[in-house]
Amino acid sequence: METLVLGVGNPILTDDAVGFRVARLLKETRPELTVIETSEAGLTLLELITDCEWVIIVDSVKTGKSKPGTLHQLASNK
């Protein structure tokens, strides 16, 4: 698998499920993409991303410094 879009969230906790919503939209509009929705976190994500060259993770985070809805892009220095 070359690129994976990983929608992360947990709608039963206080998460707004943005990762799930983006993943579902991409599944509908971009069927050529490999998209997974998951509630997993931490090291358990390794199993999902092991064979991927690129991983795009969509999740929400409360920074305490940004307004709700602010997009943050984090990139590896690969």
Secondary structure, 3 states (H helix, E strand, C coil): CCEEEEEECCCCCCCCCHHHHHHHHHHHHCCCCEEEEECCCHHHHHHHHCCCCEEEEECCCCCCCCCCCCCCCCCCCC
